[in-house]
Amino acid sequence: MRKGRRVFQGRRRVRIRTIVFYAVLGVFAVIWLLPVIFVIFTALKNPAQLATSGGMFSFPHPLDWQNLADAWSIGNIGLYMRNSVVITTIKVPAGIVVESLAAFAFARMRFRFSTPVFIFILVGMVLPVQAALIPLNSLLTQFNLLNNFASLIVIYIGFGVPFGVLVLRGYFRTIPLELDEAALMDGCSYLGLYWRIIMPLAMPAIAALIIFDSLFTWNEFLLAQLFLTDGAMRTVSAGLLAFTSQYTTNYTLLNAGIVLTMLPVIGVYLVFQRYFVSGLAGAIKG
């Protein structure tokens, strides 16, 4: 009787903890969603509704879908998104190739000073971007590489290498070494081992990096604003400044532009999200 009561009380405590846990998560989810709701509601209002409606979270009525079309054409969001798509679709795969090759060497090959070199690469994670602005600007100006997508992509890859190597090295180390021995005994080269065995098994970690790299590249503002001064070459993060002048800000078109620029990143996350948790968990474990 007492044993059954203890079991019942234990289950009740577990149930209460579960309810409290999900209630807290729900509160944080609502707090996180509030800015998103504000942006979407503002994007679907006209300036008169925004000035006279009952609060910034009031539902827009009627819905002004014209803001999205105006932001795309008049605000040049379509042009800025095209530039960002070009940069992101080149930088992300190229960066992952560089990072995966370095991580493969650190995780699966033995060579002298591998640990000091790995630590040296990780130092790049604590280097602030602002500390490199003056040297980078001097270098790009000297070689006439300002307003050049290729130079910006190379800089993005350089800043992304430390984190990518850290994640992929950790995941590569969770793959059994017996696979390497069997492949090498069968005549497979290290390059074949990397491409045919390690990379397919590391897809969860690669998918997680695709999400992180895409988000970073798409939203990066400071370097794009400084090194792409030509208005026709702006990315979405820098292009959104066009809705803000010295004295006024067109909040409805600005938020409409923000809504449009969020859609590609959300699409990338939805495609790769099922690998996201497993990829990071394996990297941390490694």
Beta strands, then each sheet from edge to edge (+ up, - down):
end
